[in-house]
Amino acid sequence: MNMKSGFWKEKNKQGKDETWQTEREREMDKKLLKWFCIGDVGTSSRAIVFVMCGLSHVDILKDDWSPYPHDSSDFGRCYKLLKVFPEWKKRITEMECLGEIWRRIALAWEELEKLYKQEKHEELYARLQQLQPDELETNCNKVSLGNGVTISTPKP
């Protein structure tokens, strides 16, 4: 077994269980498992976990749908995740590996976070929409929810 983190164990040459985890890695695993089981989890926050843990993000990008925060609730789940793992916040620009929208969101993270903390949810939603490249909008179905709020879903 090549993995040296997570809950992986292997027998050493003497037949005894051997784990490669440091105490820090075990604590991180516990925090991550707790967040996943009882936290406010969404696709965009899971995408952050994939990237920050160095996991293959191919699965998270299936069906050509980028798991980025689309609205205040999505952003809030990402924000809460980064409160659990504050060391990931300074690495948020690594999310650009998931595409242009994530790159733009990562670069605007401080501004978006400020709007979220101030509970300016409509402004946060509007700003998230501004960060989407226009050419990507043509690949989505838009549904108006009224009061200037729309949602986008991928076209089949």
N, C-alpha and C positions, 0 to 999 in steps of 0.2 A: 504494500500500500504506500503510495507516494504522498498522500496528504499529511501535513504536519500540523493541522489545526482542526478545530471542530471537536467532535466527541470520538475521534478515531483512536483506536488502540491496536496494537499488534504484538504478537509474541516476539520476544527477543531471542537470541541464540540459546539462552538458558531456559527457554520455555516460559518465562515470566511476562506478565503484561507490561508493556512499555507504552507510555504516552509521551508525545513530544510537546504537549502544551505547557506553556509557562503559566504561572498564576494569573498574569495579566490576560492571556488568551482565554483562560477558563472564565474569568470574570466577564470578559467581553461576550463570550458565548452565552453566558447566563443572561446578560442584559439583552442580547439580541433575541434569544428564545422568549424571554418575558415580553419584550416589545411585540414580537410576532404573535404570541398567543393572546395577550390581553391589551395590546396597544391599539391605537387608531391606525390601521394599516390600509394602504391603498396601493394602486399600481405604481404611481409615481414615487412613493416612499420606498416601495420594494425595489424599484429601479436604482434608487440611491444605494440601497444595501448591496445589490449586485455589483455595482461599480466600485464602491468603497471596499468591498471584501475581495475584489479581484476575481469575481466569478464571471463566467462567460455571459455576456448580455445578449447573446443571440436569441435565447428563449423569450426574453422580455420584449424583444422587438418583433415578435412574430406578427403576421397579418399586416405588416406595414403600418402599425399604429404605434406612435411614439408615446410612451408612458410619462408624459410631463404633466405638471400641475395645470389643469385647465381653469380652475376657479379657486375661490378663497378656501373652500373645504379641502381641496386637493393640496393646496399650498400649506394649509394648516397641518396636515398629516406629515408633510415633509419637515416643516418647522419643528413639530413635536419630536420627530425622529432625531433631528440634529440637536435637540435639547438633551436627549438620552446619550447621544454620541457627539459631544461638542467638538471633538478632534476632527470630525468629518466636515464640519462647516468650512474650515480653511482649505479644504480640498474640493469644494463644490465645483470648481471649474473643470474637474475631471469628468463631469457629467457630459461635457461636449462630445464625448465618444458616442453618445446616443443621438447626435444630430444637431442641426442648426437651432432648433427651438430650445433645446436644453442649454446650448452654448449661450444664447441670449438671456435665458432665465438665470443661469449661473452668474453672468456678468452683472445682472441687475439685482442679485440676491439681497443685498443690503437694503435697497430701496423697497423691494417687495416685502421684506421682513418688517420694515418700519410700518408700512401700510397695514400689515397683518396685526402687529402689536397694538396699533392705534384703532383696531377694529373698523378700518375703512374698507369694508369688504367689496363694495361696489367699485371703488377706485382700484382696488387690487385686481378685481376681475377685469376691469377695463385695461389695466396695464399689462396683465397676462395676455390679453387678446392682441394688444399692440405688438407684443414680442413675437407673434406668429408671422412668419414670412407669408406674404400674400399668395405666393404660388402654391402653398400648401392648402390654402383655403379651398381651392378648386377641387381637391381630392376629398372633400367632406360634404356631408349633408348638414345644412343648418336648420335649426328649429328655433323659432322665436318663442320665448317664455313670457313676453310682455315686459313693459317698463324698460325697454332697451337691452334686455338680457337674452342672449341666444346661447344655444349649446351646439357643438359640432360633433358629429359622429362620422366614422369612416364610411365611405361608400362601399357597398358590397362588391 
